Amino acid sequence: MYVASALAILVVMGLTLVRAILGPTAFDRLLAVNMFGTKTVLLIAVVGFMTERPDFLDIALVYALVNFLSTLAVLRFFERQISEGTAPTGEG
Amino acid sequence: MMDFCLLDILTALLLTVGCFLGISGGVGLYRLPDFFTRQHATGVTDSVCSFAILFALMLQAGFTLVSVKLCFVLVFLIVTSTTATHALAKTALKKGIRPLLGREDKR
């Protein structure tokens, strides 16, 4: 049961990685990386239950916060670029 | 055959729902044509898929510290994923990305 759900989450993580590599704009990549982080939290929780060591949940908790912080940091960078009026392309 | 109790059946059901929604959201993130439609696909997995899987694990854990930790993960995911989605959409709109619907060059 846990193995099947871990495999399904791994499939989803592969799809998000494909989008993160292909993504036409930087925001697609950022979206894919954010979703990858959420799936990583779920994968850590499920694997912790699979191996009967639920202490992994601490790592999942920290990972959720770090993922959120990284997304917001990159978005702040974009907002500062916009307010300074440089490179308004969205490509990259 | 009676060693499956109700909690195990509920856990399997919730894990199945979560995995189905996660895979559908992943396929949507890969296939949909636009940034905002992709964000819609991500929103499905970020909300219902995470809630279903974490709630299934909570049913297996029972009233322990593990369940409290799962509750914390759930609350953090609720707060952070909505905030990140909002900030992403707002910054993309400011940056000049327009939705596909209502744009002249439909590509």
N, CA and C atoms of all chains as a GROMACS GRO file, in nm:
protein
  597
    1MET      N    1   0.083  -0.120   0.000
    1MET     CA    2   0.000   0.000   0.000
    1MET      C    3   0.087   0.126   0.000
    2TYR      N    4   0.181   0.132   0.097
    2TYR     CA    5   0.271   0.247   0.100
    2TYR      C    6   0.366   0.247  -0.018
    3VAL      N    7   0.404   0.124  -0.061
    3VAL     CA    8   0.498   0.116  -0.174
    3VAL      C    9   0.432   0.170  -0.300
    4ALA      N   10   0.304   0.134  -0.320
    4ALA     CA   11   0.233   0.180  -0.440
    4ALA      C   12   0.218   0.331  -0.439
    5SER      N   13   0.183   0.388  -0.323
    5SER     CA   14   0.167   0.534  -0.320
    5SER      C   15   0.302   0.605  -0.335
    6ALA      N   16   0.409   0.544  -0.281
    6ALA     CA   17   0.541   0.605  -0.300
    6ALA      C   18   0.579   0.603  -0.447
    7LEU      N   19   0.547   0.492  -0.516
    7LEU     CA   20   0.578   0.486  -0.659
    7LEU      C   21   0.497   0.589  -0.737
    8ALA      N   22   0.369   0.608  -0.699
    8ALA     CA   23   0.285   0.707  -0.768
    8ALA      C   24   0.342   0.847  -0.747
    9ILE      N   25   0.385   0.876  -0.624
    9ILE     CA   26   0.443   1.009  -0.597
    9ILE      C   27   0.572   1.027  -0.676
   10LEU      N   28   0.649   0.917  -0.692
   10LEU     CA   29   0.772   0.928  -0.771
   10LEU      C   30   0.740   0.957  -0.917
   11VAL      N   31   0.631   0.897  -0.969
   11VAL     CA   32   0.591   0.926  -1.108
   11VAL      C   33   0.556   1.074  -1.123
   12VAL      N   34   0.480   1.125  -1.025
   12VAL     CA   35   0.442   1.267  -1.030
   12VAL      C   36   0.566   1.356  -1.024
   13MET      N   37   0.664   1.317  -0.941
   13MET     CA   38   0.786   1.396  -0.931
   13MET      C   39   0.862   1.394  -1.062
   14GLY      N   40   0.859   1.281  -1.133
   14GLY     CA   41   0.924   1.277  -1.264
   14GLY      C   42   0.857   1.371  -1.363
   15LEU      N   43   0.722   1.373  -1.360
   15LEU     CA   44   0.649   1.463  -1.452
   15LEU      C   45   0.682   1.609  -1.421
   16THR      N   46   0.688   1.644  -1.292
   16THR     CA   47   0.720   1.783  -1.259
   16THR      C   48   0.863   1.817  -1.298
   17LEU      N   49   0.953   1.719  -1.290
   17LEU     CA   50   1.091   1.747  -1.332
   17LEU      C   51   1.098   1.772  -1.481
   18VAL      N   52   1.016   1.695  -1.558
   18VAL     CA   53   1.013   1.718  -1.704
   18VAL      C   54   0.965   1.860  -1.732
   19ARG      N   55   0.859   1.903  -1.660
   19ARG     CA   56   0.809   2.039  -1.681
   19ARG      C   57   0.912   2.143  -1.638
   20ALA      N   58   0.986   2.113  -1.530
   20ALA     CA   59   1.086   2.209  -1.484
   20ALA      C   60   1.199   2.222  -1.583
   21ILE      N   61   1.230   2.114  -1.656
   21ILE     CA   62   1.336   2.124  -1.756
   21ILE      C   63   1.283   2.190  -1.883
   22LEU      N   64   1.161   2.153  -1.926
   22LEU     CA   65   1.108   2.203  -2.053
   22LEU      C   66   1.058   2.345  -2.045
   23GLY      N   67   1.007   2.384  -1.927
   23GLY     CA   68   0.924   2.502  -1.910
   23GLY      C   69   0.964   2.624  -1.989
   24PRO      N   70   0.873   2.684  -2.065
   24PRO     CA   71   0.913   2.796  -2.151
   24PRO      C   72   0.953   2.920  -2.071
   25THR      N   73   0.880   2.953  -1.968
   25THR     CA   74   0.917   3.071  -1.890
   25THR      C   75   0.976   3.029  -1.757
   26ALA      N   76   1.030   3.126  -1.687
   26ALA     CA   77   1.089   3.097  -1.557
   26ALA      C   78   0.981   3.061  -1.456
   27PHE      N   79   0.858   3.113  -1.477
   27PHE     CA   80   0.752   3.088  -1.379
   27PHE      C   81   0.703   2.945  -1.386
   28ASP      N   82   0.706   2.887  -1.507
   28ASP     CA   83   0.672   2.744  -1.518
   28ASP      C   84   0.770   2.660  -1.438
   29ARG      N   85   0.898   2.697  -1.449
   29ARG     CA   86   0.999   2.621  -1.376
   29ARG      C   87   0.980   2.638  -1.226
   30LEU      N   88   0.948   2.760  -1.186
   30LEU     CA   89   0.930   2.787  -1.042
   30LEU      C   90   0.809   2.711  -0.988
   31LEU      N   91   0.702   2.708  -1.069
   31LEU     CA   92   0.582   2.633  -1.031
   31LEU      C   93   0.613   2.485  -1.016
   32ALA      N   94   0.689   2.431  -1.112
   32ALA     CA   95   0.723   2.289  -1.109
   32ALA      C   96   0.812   2.258  -0.989
   33VAL      N   97   0.904   2.348  -0.959
   33VAL     CA   98   0.994   2.323  -0.845
   33VAL      C   99   0.916   2.328  -0.714
   34ASN      N  100   0.818   2.421  -0.707
   34ASN     CA  101   0.736   2.430  -0.586
   34ASN      C  102   0.654   2.303  -0.565
   35MET      N  103   0.595   2.253  -0.675
   35MET     CA  104   0.517   2.130  -0.664
   35MET      C  105   0.608   2.011  -0.633
   36PHE      N  106   0.730   2.013  -0.686
   36PHE     CA  107   0.827   1.908  -0.656
   36PHE      C  108   0.858   1.905  -0.506
   37GLY      N  109   0.869   2.022  -0.446
   37GLY     CA  110   0.894   2.027  -0.302
   37GLY      C  111   0.779   1.971  -0.222
   38THR      N  112   0.656   2.005  -0.264
   38THR     CA  113   0.539   1.950  -0.193
   38THR      C  114   0.535   1.799  -0.204
   39LYS      N  115   0.564   1.748  -0.325
   39LYS     CA  116   0.564   1.603  -0.342
   39LYS      C  117   0.676   1.539  -0.262
   40THR      N  118   0.787   1.610  -0.245
   40THR     CA  119   0.896   1.555  -0.164
   40THR      C  120   0.854   1.540  -0.019
   41VAL      N  121   0.779   1.639   0.030
   41VAL     CA  122   0.728   1.628   0.168
   41VAL      C  123   0.640   1.504   0.183
   42LEU      N  124   0.550   1.485   0.085
   42LEU     CA  125   0.461   1.369   0.092
   42LEU      C  126   0.540   1.239   0.081
   43LEU      N  127   0.642   1.239  -0.007
   43LEU     CA  128   0.721   1.117  -0.025
   43LEU      C  129   0.797   1.082   0.101
   44ILE      N  130   0.853   1.184   0.168
   44ILE     CA  131   0.927   1.158   0.292
   44ILE      C  132   0.833   1.100   0.397
   45ALA      N  133   0.710   1.155   0.406
   45ALA     CA  134   0.614   1.104   0.504
   45ALA      C  135   0.576   0.960   0.474
   46VAL      N  136   0.547   0.931   0.346
   46VAL     CA  137   0.504   0.796   0.310
   46VAL      C  138   0.617   0.695   0.329
   47VAL      N  139   0.740   0.734   0.293
   47VAL     CA  140   0.853   0.641   0.310
   47VAL      C  141   0.881   0.618   0.458
   48GLY      N  142   0.862   0.722   0.539
   48GLY     CA  143   0.878   0.703   0.682
   48GLY      C  144   0.779   0.603   0.738
   49PHE      N  145   0.655   0.606   0.688
   49PHE     CA  146   0.558   0.508   0.734
   49PHE      C  147   0.587   0.370   0.675
   50MET      N  148   0.645   0.368   0.554
   50MET     CA  149   0.673   0.240   0.488
   50MET      C  150   0.781   0.164   0.563
   51THR      N  151   0.885   0.235   0.609
   51THR     CA  152   0.993   0.168   0.681
   51THR      C  153   0.969   0.167   0.831
   52GLU      N  154   0.848   0.208   0.873
   52GLU     CA  155   0.809   0.210   1.014
   52GLU      C  156   0.903   0.293   1.099
   53ARG      N  157   0.950   0.402   1.043
   53ARG     CA  158   1.027   0.499   1.121
   53ARG      C  159   0.964   0.635   1.100
   54PRO      N  160   0.860   0.669   1.173
   54PRO     CA  161   0.791   0.797   1.148
   54PRO      C  162   0.868   0.919   1.196
   55ASP      N  163   0.994   0.900   1.240
   55ASP     CA  164   1.074   1.016   1.278
   55ASP      C  165   1.111   1.101   1.158
   56PHE      N  166   1.093   1.041   1.037
   56PHE     CA  167   1.121   1.117   0.916
   56PHE      C  168   1.031   1.239   0.903
   57LEU      N  169   0.924   1.243   0.979
   57LEU     CA  170   0.829   1.354   0.966
   57LEU      C  171   0.890   1.487   1.004
   58ASP      N  172   0.992   1.484   1.092
   58ASP     CA  173   1.061   1.610   1.126
   58ASP      C  174   1.127   1.668   1.003
   59ILE      N  175   1.190   1.579   0.925
   59ILE     CA  176   1.256   1.624   0.802
   59ILE      C  177   1.152   1.679   0.706
   60ALA      N  178   1.036   1.613   0.698
   60ALA     CA  179   0.930   1.661   0.609
   60ALA      C  180   0.883   1.800   0.651
   61LEU      N  181   0.870   1.819   0.781
   61LEU     CA  182   0.826   1.949   0.834
   61LEU      C  183   0.923   2.059   0.794
   62VAL      N  184   1.053   2.034   0.815
   62VAL     CA  185   1.154   2.134   0.781
   62VAL      C  186   1.155   2.157   0.630
   63TYR      N  187   1.136   2.050   0.554
   63TYR     CA  188   1.144   2.064   0.409
   63TYR      C  189   1.029   2.148   0.356
   64ALA      N  190   0.911   2.136   0.417
   64ALA     CA  191   0.798   2.218   0.373
   64ALA      C  192   0.830   2.366   0.391
   65LEU      N  193   0.888   2.402   0.506
   65LEU     CA  194   0.919   2.542   0.530
   65LEU      C  195   1.028   2.594   0.439
   66VAL      N  196   1.132   2.511   0.416
   66VAL     CA  197   1.244   2.555   0.333
   66VAL      C  198   1.199   2.574   0.189
   67ASN      N  199   1.110   2.485   0.143
   67ASN     CA  200   1.058   2.494   0.007
   67ASN      C  201   0.980   2.624  -0.012
   68PHE      N  202   0.896   2.656   0.086
   68PHE     CA  203   0.819   2.780   0.079
   68PHE      C  204   0.910   2.901   0.076
   69LEU      N  205   1.014   2.898   0.162
   69LEU     CA  206   1.105   3.012   0.169
   69LEU      C  207   1.180   3.030   0.039
   70SER      N  208   1.221   2.918  -0.025
   70SER     CA  209   1.297   2.931  -0.149
   70SER      C  210   1.210   2.990  -0.259
   71THR      N  211   1.082   2.945  -0.267
   71THR     CA  212   0.993   3.000  -0.369
   71THR      C  213   0.973   3.150  -0.347
   72LEU      N  214   0.949   3.190  -0.223
   72LEU     CA  215   0.925   3.332  -0.198
   72LEU      C  216   1.050   3.415  -0.221
   73ALA      N  217   1.168   3.356  -0.197
   73ALA     CA  218   1.291   3.432  -0.221
   73ALA      C  219   1.308   3.460  -0.369
   74VAL      N  220   1.284   3.360  -0.454
   74VAL     CA  221   1.296   3.383  -0.598
   74VAL      C  222   1.192   3.483  -0.645
   75LEU      N  223   1.071   3.478  -0.588
   75LEU     CA  224   0.968   3.573  -0.629
   75LEU      C  225   1.003   3.715  -0.587
   76ARG      N  226   1.066   3.731  -0.471
   76ARG     CA  227   1.111   3.864  -0.429
   76ARG      C  228   1.214   3.918  -0.527
   77PHE      N  229   1.300   3.829  -0.574
   77PHE     CA  230   1.400   3.868  -0.673
   77PHE      C  231   1.333   3.920  -0.799
   78PHE      N  232   1.230   3.851  -0.846
   78PHE     CA  233   1.157   3.895  -0.965
   78PHE      C  234   1.089   4.029  -0.940
   79GLU      N  235   1.028   4.044  -0.823
   79GLU     CA  236   0.957   4.168  -0.794
   79GLU      C  237   1.054   4.284  -0.791
   80ARG      N  238   1.172   4.263  -0.738
   80ARG     CA  239   1.270   4.371  -0.734
   80ARG      C  240   1.315   4.406  -0.875
   81GLN      N  241   1.329   4.304  -0.960
   81GLN     CA  242   1.361   4.330  -1.100
   81GLN      C  243   1.254   4.416  -1.166
   82ILE      N  244   1.127   4.385  -1.136
   82ILE     CA  245   1.018   4.461  -1.197
   82ILE      C  246   1.020   4.604  -1.148
   83SER      N  247   1.041   4.624  -1.018
   83SER     CA  248   1.035   4.760  -0.964
   83SER      C  249   1.154   4.842  -1.012
   84GLU      N  250   1.267   4.775  -1.044
   84GLU     CA  251   1.378   4.851  -1.098
   84GLU      C  252   1.365   4.869  -1.248
   85GLY      N  253   1.271   4.797  -1.310
   85GLY     CA  254   1.247   4.816  -1.452
   85GLY      C  255   1.349   4.752  -1.542
   86THR      N  256   1.416   4.647  -1.493
   86THR     CA  257   1.515   4.581  -1.578
   86THR      C  258   1.463   4.444  -1.619
   87ALA      N  259   1.494   4.407  -1.741
   87ALA     CA  260   1.469   4.272  -1.796
   87ALA      C  261   1.324   4.229  -1.781
   88PRO      N  262   1.228   4.302  -1.842
   88PRO     CA  263   1.088   4.264  -1.826
   88PRO      C  264   1.045   4.157  -1.926
   89THR      N  265   1.122   4.051  -1.942
   89THR     CA  266   1.091   3.955  -2.048
   89THR      C  267   1.017   3.834  -1.996
   90GLY      N  268   1.057   3.779  -1.883
   90GLY     CA  269   0.993   3.657  -1.837
   90GLY      C  270   1.052   3.532  -1.900
   91GLU      N  271   1.152   3.548  -1.986
   91GLU     CA  272   1.215   3.432  -2.045
   91GLU      C  273   1.331   3.387  -1.956
   92GLY      N  274   1.372   3.263  -1.978
   92GLY     CA  275   1.492   3.221  -1.908
   92GLY      C  276   1.480   3.096  -1.831
   93MET      N  277  -0.967  -1.354   0.686
   93MET     CA  278  -0.997  -1.236   0.607
   93MET      C  279  -1.039  -1.120   0.696
   94MET      N  280  -1.050  -1.141   0.824
   94MET     CA  281  -1.100  -1.034   0.908
   94MET      C  282  -0.990  -0.947   0.967
   95ASP      N  283  -0.867  -0.965   0.916
   95ASP     CA  284  -0.760  -0.886   0.973
   95ASP      C  285  -0.751  -0.748   0.909
   96PHE      N  286  -0.836  -0.720   0.809
   96PHE     CA  287  -0.847  -0.584   0.758
   96PHE      C  288  -0.951  -0.511   0.839
   97CYS      N  289  -0.911  -0.415   0.918
   97CYS     CA  290  -1.013  -0.341   0.991
   97CYS      C  291  -1.053  -0.219   0.910
   98LEU      N  292  -1.147  -0.145   0.962
   98LEU     CA  293  -1.206  -0.034   0.886
   98LEU      C  294  -1.103   0.074   0.858
   99LEU      N  295  -1.011   0.095   0.954
   99LEU     CA  296  -0.913   0.202   0.937
   99LEU      C  297  -0.819   0.172   0.821
  100ASP      N  298  -0.785   0.042   0.804
  100ASP     CA  299  -0.696   0.007   0.693
  100ASP      C  300  -0.765   0.031   0.560
  101ILE      N  301  -0.896  -0.004   0.554
  101ILE     CA  302  -0.969   0.016   0.429
  101ILE      C  303  -0.978   0.165   0.398
  102LEU      N  304  -1.007   0.245   0.501
  102LEU     CA  305  -1.015   0.390   0.479
  102LEU      C  306  -0.880   0.447   0.436
  103THR      N  307  -0.772   0.396   0.496
  103THR     CA  308  -0.639   0.442   0.459
  103THR      C  309  -0.608   0.410   0.314
  104ALA      N  310  -0.642   0.285   0.273
  104ALA     CA  311  -0.616   0.248   0.134
  104ALA      C  312  -0.698   0.333   0.039
  105LEU      N  313  -0.823   0.360   0.077
  105LEU     CA  314  -0.910   0.442  -0.009
  105LEU      C  315  -0.854   0.584  -0.024
  106LEU      N  316  -0.814   0.643   0.090
  106LEU     CA  317  -0.762   0.780   0.084
  106LEU      C  318  -0.630   0.787   0.009
  107LEU      N  319  -0.546   0.683   0.027
  107LEU     CA  320  -0.419   0.684  -0.048
  107LEU      C  321  -0.444   0.670  -0.196
  108THR      N  322  -0.545   0.589  -0.233
  108THR     CA  323  -0.576   0.574  -0.376
  108THR      C  324  -0.625   0.706  -0.434
  109VAL      N  325  -0.715   0.772  -0.361
  109VAL     CA  326  -0.766   0.902  -0.408
  109VAL      C  327  -0.650   1.001  -0.423
  110GLY      N  328  -0.563   1.006  -0.322
  110GLY     CA  329  -0.451   1.100  -0.327
  110GLY      C  330  -0.357   1.072  -0.442
  111CYS      N  331  -0.328   0.943  -0.465
  111CYS     CA  332  -0.235   0.910  -0.573
  111CYS      C  333  -0.298   0.939  -0.708
  112PHE      N  334  -0.429   0.910  -0.723
  112PHE     CA  335  -0.495   0.939  -0.851
  112PHE      C  336  -0.493   1.089  -0.879
  113LEU      N  337  -0.526   1.169  -0.777
  113LEU     CA  338  -0.528   1.314  -0.800
  113LEU      C  339  -0.388   1.367  -0.826
  114GLY      N  340  -0.288   1.307  -0.758
  114GLY     CA  341  -0.151   1.351  -0.781
  114GLY      C  342  -0.106   1.322  -0.922
  115ILE      N  343  -0.136   1.201  -0.971
  115ILE     CA  344  -0.094   1.166  -1.107
  115ILE      C  345  -0.168   1.251  -1.209
  116SER      N  346  -0.299   1.275  -1.185
  116SER     CA  347  -0.373   1.359  -1.280
  116SER      C  348  -0.318   1.502  -1.280
  117GLY      N  349  -0.280   1.552  -1.162
  117GLY     CA  350  -0.222   1.685  -1.158
  117GLY      C  351  -0.085   1.690  -1.226
  118GLY      N  352  -0.008   1.584  -1.212
  118GLY     CA  353   0.122   1.580  -1.278
  118GLY      C  354   0.108   1.576  -1.429
  119VAL      N  355   0.013   1.496  -1.478
  119VAL     CA  356  -0.012   1.491  -1.622
  119VAL      C  357  -0.062   1.627  -1.671
  120GLY      N  358  -0.147   1.693  -1.588
  120GLY     CA  359  -0.195   1.825  -1.625
  120GLY      C  360  -0.082   1.926  -1.630
  121LEU      N  361   0.010   1.917  -1.534
  121LEU     CA  362   0.124   2.008  -1.534
  121LEU      C  363   0.210   1.986  -1.657
  122TYR      N  364   0.214   1.862  -1.705
  122TYR     CA  365   0.296   1.834  -1.823
  122TYR      C  366   0.224   1.873  -1.951
  123ARG      N  367   0.090   1.856  -1.958
  123ARG     CA  368   0.020   1.866  -2.085
  123ARG      C  369  -0.046   2.001  -2.111
  124LEU      N  370  -0.085   2.073  -2.008
  124LEU     CA  371  -0.167   2.193  -2.031
  124LEU      C  372  -0.084   2.303  -2.098
  125PRO      N  373  -0.151   2.391  -2.175
  125PRO     CA  374  -0.077   2.476  -2.268
  125PRO      C  375  -0.023   2.606  -2.212
  126ASP      N  376  -0.063   2.645  -2.092
  126ASP     CA  377  -0.041   2.783  -2.049
  126ASP      C  378   0.011   2.783  -1.907
  127PHE      N  379   0.070   2.893  -1.866
  127PHE     CA  380   0.120   2.899  -1.729
  127PHE      C  381   0.007   2.893  -1.628
  128PHE      N  382  -0.102   2.965  -1.656
  128PHE     CA  383  -0.209   2.972  -1.555
  128PHE      C  384  -0.288   2.842  -1.547
  129THR      N  385  -0.305   2.775  -1.662
  129THR     CA  386  -0.371   2.644  -1.657
  129THR      C  387  -0.283   2.543  -1.586
  130ARG      N  388  -0.153   2.555  -1.605
  130ARG     CA  389  -0.063   2.466  -1.530
  130ARG      C  390  -0.071   2.494  -1.382
  131GLN      N  391  -0.093   2.620  -1.348
  131GLN     CA  392  -0.104   2.652  -1.207
  131GLN      C  393  -0.231   2.591  -1.148
  132HIS      N  394  -0.337   2.586  -1.229
  132HIS     CA  395  -0.459   2.520  -1.184
  132HIS      C  396  -0.433   2.372  -1.155
  133ALA      N  397  -0.357   2.306  -1.244
  133ALA     CA  398  -0.325   2.164  -1.222
  133ALA      C  399  -0.243   2.146  -1.095
  134THR      N  400  -0.151   2.237  -1.072
  134THR     CA  401  -0.071   2.228  -0.950
  134THR      C  402  -0.155   2.249  -0.826
  135GLY      N  403  -0.255   2.337  -0.838
  135GLY     CA  404  -0.341   2.362  -0.722
  135GLY      C  405  -0.418   2.239  -0.680
  136VAL      N  406  -0.461   2.158  -0.778
  136VAL     CA  407  -0.531   2.033  -0.745
  136VAL      C  408  -0.442   1.943  -0.661
  137THR      N  409  -0.318   1.923  -0.706
  137THR     CA  410  -0.232   1.831  -0.631
  137THR      C  411  -0.190   1.891  -0.498
  138ASP      N  412  -0.169   2.022  -0.495
  138ASP     CA  413  -0.123   2.082  -0.370
  138ASP      C  414  -0.229   2.075  -0.262
  139SER      N  415  -0.357   2.082  -0.302
  139SER     CA  416  -0.458   2.082  -0.198
  139SER      C  417  -0.508   1.941  -0.167
  140VAL      N  418  -0.584   1.882  -0.259
  140VAL     CA  419  -0.658   1.761  -0.223
  140VAL      C  420  -0.568   1.639  -0.211
  141CYS      N  421  -0.468   1.630  -0.301
  141CYS     CA  422  -0.378   1.515  -0.297
  141CYS      C  423  -0.300   1.511  -0.166
  142SER      N  424  -0.245   1.626  -0.127
  142SER     CA  425  -0.168   1.629  -0.002
  142SER      C  426  -0.257   1.600   0.117
  143PHE      N  427  -0.380   1.658   0.116
  143PHE     CA  428  -0.468   1.637   0.230
  143PHE      C  429  -0.507   1.491   0.242
  144ALA      N  430  -0.538   1.427   0.128
  144ALA     CA  431  -0.581   1.287   0.133
  144ALA      C  432  -0.469   1.197   0.183
  145ILE      N  433  -0.347   1.218   0.131
  145ILE     CA  434  -0.237   1.130   0.171
  145ILE      C  435  -0.201   1.153   0.318
  146LEU      N  436  -0.195   1.278   0.360
  146LEU     CA  437  -0.158   1.305   0.500
  146LEU      C  438  -0.268   1.256   0.595
  147PHE      N  439  -0.394   1.268   0.552
  147PHE     CA  440  -0.502   1.220   0.638
  147PHE      C  441  -0.501   1.068   0.648
  148ALA      N  442  -0.463   1.002   0.538
  148ALA     CA  443  -0.451   0.856   0.543
  148ALA      C  444  -0.342   0.814   0.641
  149LEU      N  445  -0.228   0.884   0.636
  149LEU     CA  446  -0.121   0.852   0.731
  149LEU      C  447  -0.164   0.882   0.873
  150MET      N  448  -0.244   0.988   0.890
  150MET     CA  449  -0.293   1.021   1.024
  150MET      C  450  -0.383   0.912   1.079
  151LEU      N  451  -0.464   0.852   0.991
  151LEU     CA  452  -0.550   0.741   1.035
  151LEU      C  453  -0.466   0.623   1.081
  152GLN      N  454  -0.352   0.600   1.015
  152GLN     CA  455  -0.267   0.488   1.057
  152GLN      C  456  -0.195   0.519   1.186
  153ALA      N  457  -0.164   0.646   1.211
  153ALA     CA  458  -0.083   0.679   1.328
  153ALA      C  459  -0.164   0.677   1.457
  154GLY      N  460  -0.292   0.714   1.449
  154GLY     CA  461  -0.370   0.718   1.572
  154GLY      C  462  -0.340   0.844   1.652
  155PHE      N  463  -0.380   0.841   1.779
  155PHE     CA  464  -0.362   0.961   1.863
  155PHE      C  465  -0.223   0.959   1.927
  156THR      N  466  -0.122   0.990   1.847
  156THR     CA  467   0.015   0.991   1.899
  156THR      C  468   0.082   1.121   1.860
  157LEU      N  469   0.212   1.129   1.892
  157LEU     CA  470   0.290   1.247   1.855
  157LEU      C  471   0.308   1.254   1.705
  158VAL      N  472   0.312   1.137   1.642
  158VAL     CA  473   0.327   1.133   1.496
  158VAL      C  474   0.210   1.203   1.429
  159SER      N  475   0.091   1.182   1.484
  159SER     CA  476  -0.027   1.244   1.426
  159SER      C  477  -0.022   1.396   1.443
  160VAL      N  478   0.033   1.440   1.557
  160VAL     CA  479   0.048   1.584   1.578
  160VAL      C  480   0.144   1.644   1.476
  161LYS      N  481   0.253   1.570   1.449
  161LYS     CA  482   0.349   1.618   1.348
  161LYS      C  483   0.284   1.623   1.211
  162LEU      N  484   0.201   1.523   1.180
  162LEU     CA  485   0.131   1.524   1.052
  162LEU      C  486   0.035   1.641   1.043
  163CYS      N  487  -0.027   1.675   1.157
  163CYS     CA  488  -0.115   1.792   1.160
  163CYS      C  489  -0.035   1.919   1.130
  164PHE      N  490   0.087   1.928   1.188
  164PHE     CA  491   0.170   2.046   1.161
  164PHE      C  492   0.206   2.055   1.013
  165VAL      N  493   0.245   1.939   0.955
  165VAL     CA  494   0.278   1.938   0.812
  165VAL      C  495   0.159   1.984   0.730
  166LEU      N  496   0.040   1.938   0.768
  166LEU     CA  497  -0.082   1.974   0.695
  166LEU      C  498  -0.108   2.124   0.703
  167VAL      N  499  -0.096   2.180   0.824
  167VAL     CA  500  -0.121   2.323   0.841
  167VAL      C  501  -0.019   2.405   0.762
  168PHE      N  502   0.109   2.364   0.769
  168PHE     CA  503   0.211   2.438   0.695
  168PHE      C  504   0.185   2.429   0.545
  169LEU      N  505   0.142   2.310   0.499
  169LEU     CA  506   0.115   2.298   0.355
  169LEU      C  507  -0.002   2.386   0.315
  170ILE      N  508  -0.107   2.391   0.399
  170ILE     CA  509  -0.222   2.476   0.366
  170ILE      C  510  -0.178   2.621   0.354
  171VAL      N  511  -0.102   2.669   0.454
  171VAL     CA  512  -0.063   2.810   0.453
  171VAL      C  513   0.033   2.839   0.339
  172THR      N  514   0.138   2.757   0.326
  172THR     CA  515   0.244   2.792   0.232
  172THR      C  516   0.205   2.771   0.087
  173SER      N  517   0.128   2.667   0.056
  173SER     CA  518   0.100   2.643  -0.086
  173SER      C  519   0.004   2.748  -0.141
  174THR      N  520  -0.092   2.792  -0.060
  174THR     CA  521  -0.181   2.898  -0.109
  174THR      C  522  -0.106   3.029  -0.126
  175THR      N  523  -0.017   3.060  -0.031
  175THR     CA  524   0.059   3.184  -0.042
  175THR      C  525   0.152   3.181  -0.162
  176ALA      N  526   0.217   3.067  -0.182
  176ALA     CA  527   0.311   3.058  -0.294
  176ALA      C  528   0.237   3.066  -0.428
  177THR      N  529   0.119   3.004  -0.436
  177THR     CA  530   0.042   3.011  -0.560
  177THR      C  531  -0.001   3.153  -0.590
  178HIS      N  532  -0.049   3.223  -0.487
  178HIS     CA  533  -0.092   3.361  -0.505
  178HIS      C  534   0.024   3.450  -0.549
  179ALA      N  535   0.140   3.433  -0.482
  179ALA     CA  536   0.254   3.517  -0.515
  179ALA      C  537   0.304   3.488  -0.656
  180LEU      N  538   0.302   3.360  -0.694
  180LEU     CA  539   0.345   3.324  -0.830
  180LEU      C  540   0.255   3.387  -0.934
  181ALA      N  541   0.122   3.377  -0.916
  181ALA     CA  542   0.031   3.431  -1.016
  181ALA      C  543   0.044   3.582  -1.024
  182LYS      N  544   0.059   3.647  -0.908
  182LYS     CA  545   0.068   3.793  -0.908
  182LYS      C  546   0.196   3.840  -0.976
  183THR      N  547   0.306   3.773  -0.945
  183THR     CA  548   0.432   3.814  -1.006
  183THR      C  549   0.433   3.786  -1.156
  184ALA      N  550   0.370   3.675  -1.198
  184ALA     CA  551   0.366   3.645  -1.341
  184ALA      C  552   0.282   3.749  -1.415
  185LEU      N  553   0.172   3.791  -1.354
  185LEU     CA  554   0.089   3.894  -1.419
  185LEU      C  555   0.165   4.026  -1.428
  186LYS      N  556   0.238   4.061  -1.320
  186LYS     CA  557   0.316   4.184  -1.322
  186LYS      C  558   0.427   4.177  -1.425
  187LYS      N  559   0.480   4.058  -1.442
  187LYS     CA  560   0.592   4.041  -1.534
  187LYS      C  561   0.547   4.043  -1.679
  188GLY      N  562   0.416   4.036  -1.703
  188GLY     CA  563   0.368   4.050  -1.839
  188GLY      C  564   0.323   3.922  -1.905
  189ILE      N  565   0.308   3.813  -1.829
  189ILE     CA  566   0.256   3.690  -1.888
  189ILE      C  567   0.104   3.699  -1.886
  190ARG      N  568   0.041   3.686  -2.004
  190ARG     CA  569  -0.104   3.696  -2.013
  190ARG      C  570  -0.163   3.556  -2.029
  191PRO      N  571  -0.286   3.536  -1.978
  191PRO     CA  572  -0.351   3.406  -1.999
  191PRO      C  573  -0.381   3.380  -2.146
  192LEU      N  574  -0.390   3.252  -2.179
  192LEU     CA  575  -0.410   3.214  -2.319
  192LEU      C  576  -0.547   3.256  -2.367
  193LEU      N  577  -0.646   3.251  -2.277
  193LEU     CA  578  -0.782   3.286  -2.315
  193LEU      C  579  -0.791   3.437  -2.330
  194GLY      N  580  -0.838   3.484  -2.446
  194GLY     CA  581  -0.850   3.626  -2.467
  194GLY      C  582  -0.725   3.689  -2.523
  195ARG      N  583  -0.626   3.607  -2.556
  195ARG     CA  584  -0.507   3.662  -2.620
  195ARG      C  585  -0.526   3.651  -2.771
  196GLU      N  586  -0.468   3.743  -2.846
  196GLU     CA  587  -0.494   3.741  -2.991
  196GLU      C  588  -0.421   3.626  -3.058
  197ASP      N  589  -0.293   3.611  -3.028
  197ASP     CA  590  -0.218   3.504  -3.093
  197ASP      C  591  -0.232   3.377  -3.010
  198LYS      N  592  -0.329   3.293  -3.049
  198LYS     CA  593  -0.347   3.168  -2.976
  198LYS      C  594  -0.246   3.067  -3.028
  199ARG      N  595  -0.142   3.045  -2.949
  199ARG     CA  596  -0.044   2.947  -2.992
  199ARG      C  597  -0.035   2.834  -2.892
   0.00000   0.00000   0.00000
